[in-house]
Amino acid sequence: MSASRRNNVHITGNPDGRPMVFAHGFGCDQGMWRRVAPAFEATHRVVLFDHVGSGGSDASGFSPARYASLTAYARDIVEFCVELDLTDIVFVGHSVSAMIGVLASNLAPERFASLVLIGPSPRYIDDEGYVGGFTREDIDGLLENMETDYLGWSSVMAPAIMGRPDAPDLGEELTASFCRSDQTIARHFARVTFTSDNRADLPRTTTPALVLQCQDDVIASIPVGEYVHAQLPDSTFVLLDASGHCPHLSAPAETIDAIRAFSPAAATV
């Protein structure tokens, strides 16, 4: 099976434009970009896809051994980019896919022109001299709750992750997305995500990056975003007015404007 088919790749927009690859976060799929991606279709070749186990991907391609680290998801991206001959790529990654994008650009830097990292976190667990936002006990409890009651966990966590109590429909949408995911794969992906440590990968990144940070983000706080910015050799940090962890859903206009204002990412043909 081709990588494009496995990852349910869809391409829209300007066929002569610079490729713009949108990568969704945990528990989501490519449909989560519907409020942002169309804004770039006139100038870019917009590439949407689903991580294995999400959306319309081919879940038969999943195995716990293969996807034991975030690097496997990065290799998937590089694989379909090679298959589709995509170069000079603007990569837009949300949450865990922000770090997956960093890993992909480190694997194949010649293919990436810029990275847009929305709510990135290289490590969720606090460490000496580093604030990730969670203790080891927090993460162990989170993963245990997912194992025992995934649907209940989703109904509680999704609205908190969205961070918009004034817009309950957004939290409900994220909850529904979590619940549509293959639960076995989602639990595995969560464990890989929340126990990962990719801090050492940031200084190796030569691709220019935009770090988009939200207010009151329970998953990736402002100190985490500032850390990512400080560790990347060539990055721009933008603190959005938006609250929560999903500005591409809750504040799409502000997200679009921030991406366009970042000149390497906003460059057109």
C-alpha positions as CSV (number, residue, x, y, z in Angstrom):
1,M,0.0,0.0,0.0
2,S,1.3,3.5,-0.8
3,A,2.1,5.9,2.0
4,S,-0.5,8.4,0.6
5,R,-3.2,5.8,0.8
6,R,-2.2,4.5,4.2
7,N,-2.3,8.1,5.6
8,N,-5.4,9.1,3.7
9,V,-3.7,12.0,1.9
10,H,-5.9,14.6,0.2
11,I,-4.5,17.5,-1.8
12,T,-6.4,20.7,-2.7
13,G,-5.6,24.2,-3.6
14,N,-3.1,25.7,-6.1
15,P,-1.3,22.8,-7.9
16,D,1.6,25.2,-8.7
17,G,1.8,26.6,-5.1
18,R,4.3,25.7,-2.4
19,P,3.1,22.6,-0.5
20,M,1.5,23.2,2.9
21,V,1.2,20.1,5.0
22,F,-1.3,20.2,7.9
23,A,-0.8,17.6,10.7
24,H,-3.5,17.1,13.3
25,G,-3.1,16.4,17.0
26,F,-4.0,13.5,19.2
27,G,-7.6,12.2,18.9
28,C,-8.3,14.3,15.8
29,D,-8.1,13.9,12.1
30,Q,-7.6,16.1,9.0
31,G,-11.1,17.5,9.3
32,M,-10.0,19.6,12.2
33,W,-8.2,22.0,9.8
34,R,-11.4,22.9,7.9
35,R,-11.4,26.4,9.4
36,V,-7.8,27.2,8.5
37,A,-6.6,25.2,5.6
38,P,-9.0,26.6,2.9
39,A,-7.5,30.1,3.6
40,F,-4.3,29.0,1.9
41,E,-5.7,27.1,-1.1
42,A,-5.4,30.1,-3.5
43,T,-1.7,30.3,-3.0
44,H,-0.6,26.9,-1.7
45,R,-0.9,23.2,-2.5
46,V,-2.7,22.2,0.6
47,V,-1.9,18.6,1.8
48,L,-4.1,17.0,4.5
49,F,-3.6,13.6,6.0
50,D,-4.5,11.3,8.9
51,H,-2.0,9.7,11.2
52,V,-2.3,5.9,11.2
53,G,-5.2,4.9,13.4
54,S,-7.0,8.3,12.9
55,G,-9.7,9.4,10.5
56,G,-9.7,7.6,7.2
57,S,-6.2,6.1,7.6
58,D,-5.6,2.4,7.1
59,A,-5.3,1.1,10.6
60,S,-4.0,-2.2,9.3
61,G,-0.7,-0.4,9.0
62,F,-0.5,0.0,12.8
63,S,1.6,-2.1,15.2
64,P,2.7,-1.1,18.7
65,A,6.3,-2.1,17.8
66,R,6.4,0.1,14.7
67,Y,4.8,3.1,16.4
68,A,6.8,2.9,19.6
69,S,8.0,6.5,19.3
70,L,7.0,9.7,17.6
71,T,9.8,9.2,15.1
72,A,7.6,6.5,13.3
73,Y,4.9,9.1,12.7
74,A,7.6,11.5,11.3
75,R,8.8,8.8,9.0
76,D,5.3,8.4,7.7
77,I,5.2,12.0,6.8
78,V,8.6,11.9,5.1
79,E,7.5,8.8,3.2
80,F,4.4,10.3,1.6
81,C,6.3,13.6,0.9
82,V,8.9,11.6,-1.0
83,E,6.2,9.6,-2.8
84,L,4.4,12.8,-3.8
85,D,7.7,14.6,-4.6
86,L,6.8,17.4,-2.1
87,T,9.6,19.9,-1.5
88,D,9.9,23.4,-0.1
89,I,7.2,22.4,2.4
90,V,5.4,24.6,4.9
91,F,4.6,22.2,7.7
92,V,1.8,23.2,10.1
93,G,1.5,20.8,13.1
94,H,-0.8,21.0,16.1
95,S,0.1,19.6,19.5
96,V,2.0,16.3,19.3
97,S,2.2,16.8,15.5
98,A,4.3,20.0,16.1
99,M,7.0,17.8,17.6
100,I,6.4,15.2,14.9
101,G,7.1,17.9,12.4
102,V,10.3,18.8,14.1
103,L,11.4,15.2,13.8
104,A,10.3,15.0,10.2
105,S,12.3,18.1,9.3
106,N,15.3,16.6,11.1
107,L,15.0,13.4,9.1
108,A,14.7,15.2,5.7
109,P,15.6,18.9,6.1
110,E,16.0,19.3,2.4
111,R,12.2,18.9,2.0
112,F,11.0,21.5,4.5
113,A,11.0,25.3,4.1
114,S,9.4,26.2,7.4
115,L,7.6,24.8,10.4
116,V,4.5,26.3,12.1
117,L,4.2,24.7,15.6
118,I,0.9,25.2,17.3
119,G,1.0,24.3,21.0
120,P,4.2,22.3,20.9
121,S,5.7,20.4,23.8
122,P,8.9,18.4,23.7
123,R,8.2,16.8,27.1
124,Y,5.1,16.8,29.1
125,I,6.6,15.6,32.4
126,D,8.5,18.0,34.6
127,D,12.2,17.4,34.9
128,E,15.0,19.0,36.8
129,G,15.3,22.6,35.4
130,Y,12.4,22.0,33.1
131,V,8.7,22.6,33.5
132,G,6.6,20.4,31.3
133,G,3.3,21.0,33.2
134,F,2.7,17.5,34.5
135,T,4.2,15.3,37.2
136,R,5.0,11.7,36.5
137,E,2.0,10.8,38.7
138,D,-0.3,13.1,36.7
139,I,0.6,11.3,33.5
140,D,0.4,7.9,35.0
141,G,-3.1,8.8,36.3
142,L,-4.2,10.2,32.9
143,L,-3.1,7.0,31.1
144,E,-4.7,4.8,33.7
145,N,-8.0,6.7,33.3
146,M,-7.8,6.2,29.5
147,E,-7.3,2.5,30.0
148,T,-10.2,2.0,32.3
149,D,-12.8,4.5,30.9
150,Y,-11.7,6.0,27.6
151,L,-15.1,7.5,26.7
152,G,-15.4,9.0,30.2
153,W,-11.9,10.4,30.0
154,S,-12.7,11.9,26.6
155,S,-15.9,13.6,27.9
156,V,-14.0,15.2,30.7
157,M,-10.6,16.0,29.1
158,A,-11.7,17.3,25.6
159,P,-13.6,20.4,26.9
160,A,-10.6,21.2,29.2
161,I,-8.2,20.8,26.4
162,M,-10.3,23.1,24.1
163,G,-10.3,25.7,26.9
164,R,-13.4,27.5,25.8
165,P,-16.2,27.1,28.4
166,D,-18.0,29.9,26.7
167,A,-18.3,27.8,23.5
168,P,-19.4,24.3,24.7
169,D,-20.0,23.2,21.1
170,L,-16.2,23.3,20.5
171,G,-15.6,21.0,23.5
172,E,-18.4,18.7,22.3
173,E,-16.8,18.5,18.8
174,L,-13.4,17.5,20.3
175,T,-15.1,15.0,22.5
176,A,-16.8,13.4,19.5
177,S,-13.5,13.3,17.7
178,F,-11.8,11.5,20.6
179,C,-14.6,9.0,20.7
180,R,-14.4,8.3,17.0
181,S,-10.8,7.3,17.3
182,D,-9.7,3.6,17.5
183,Q,-9.5,3.3,21.2
184,T,-6.6,0.7,21.3
185,I,-4.5,2.8,18.9
186,A,-5.5,6.0,20.7
187,R,-4.3,4.7,24.1
188,H,-1.0,3.6,22.6
189,F,-0.6,7.0,20.8
190,A,-1.3,8.8,24.1
191,R,1.3,6.8,26.0
192,V,3.9,7.4,23.3
193,T,2.9,11.1,23.3
194,F,2.8,11.9,27.0
195,T,5.9,9.9,27.9
196,S,8.1,11.2,25.0
197,D,11.1,13.5,25.5
198,N,12.2,15.2,22.3
199,R,14.1,18.2,23.9
200,A,17.4,17.1,22.4
201,D,15.8,17.2,18.9
202,L,15.0,20.9,19.0
203,P,18.6,22.3,18.8
204,R,19.2,20.0,15.8
205,T,16.5,21.7,13.8
206,T,17.7,23.9,10.9
207,T,14.3,24.7,9.5
208,P,12.9,28.1,10.4
209,A,10.0,27.8,12.8
210,L,7.0,29.7,14.1
211,V,5.9,28.8,17.6
212,L,2.2,29.7,18.2
213,Q,1.3,29.7,21.9
214,C,-2.1,30.2,23.4
215,Q,-3.2,31.6,26.7
216,D,-4.4,29.2,29.4
217,D,-3.3,26.1,27.6
218,V,-3.6,23.1,30.0
219,I,-1.6,20.9,27.7
220,A,1.3,23.2,26.7
221,S,1.7,26.2,28.9
222,I,3.4,29.4,28.1
223,P,6.8,28.4,29.7
224,V,6.8,25.3,27.5
225,G,6.3,27.4,24.3
226,E,9.0,29.7,25.4
227,Y,11.3,26.8,26.0
228,V,10.7,25.5,22.5
229,H,11.4,28.9,21.1
230,A,14.6,29.2,23.0
231,Q,15.9,25.8,22.0
232,L,15.2,26.1,18.3
233,P,18.1,27.8,16.4
234,D,15.8,29.8,14.1
235,S,12.3,30.5,15.5
236,T,9.7,33.2,16.1
237,F,7.4,33.2,19.1
238,V,3.9,34.5,18.9
239,L,1.6,34.5,21.9
240,L,-2.0,34.5,20.7
241,D,-5.0,36.1,22.4
242,A,-6.8,32.8,21.9
243,S,-7.3,30.5,25.0
244,G,-7.0,26.8,25.1
245,H,-5.0,24.2,23.1
246,C,-6.9,24.3,19.7
247,P,-6.7,27.8,18.2
248,H,-7.3,26.4,14.7
249,L,-10.8,25.6,15.9
250,S,-11.5,28.3,18.5
251,A,-9.7,31.2,16.8
252,P,-9.1,30.4,13.2
253,A,-8.8,34.0,11.9
254,E,-6.1,34.8,14.5
255,T,-4.3,31.6,13.6
256,I,-4.4,32.3,9.9
257,D,-3.2,35.8,10.4
258,A,-0.3,34.6,12.5
259,I,0.8,32.1,9.9
260,R,0.6,34.6,7.1
261,A,2.6,37.2,9.1
262,F,5.4,34.7,9.5
263,S,7.2,35.5,6.3
264,P,8.9,32.1,5.6
265,A,5.6,30.3,6.0
266,A,3.5,32.8,4.3
267,A,5.7,33.1,1.2
268,T,3.9,32.2,-2.0
269,V,4.8,31.4,-5.6
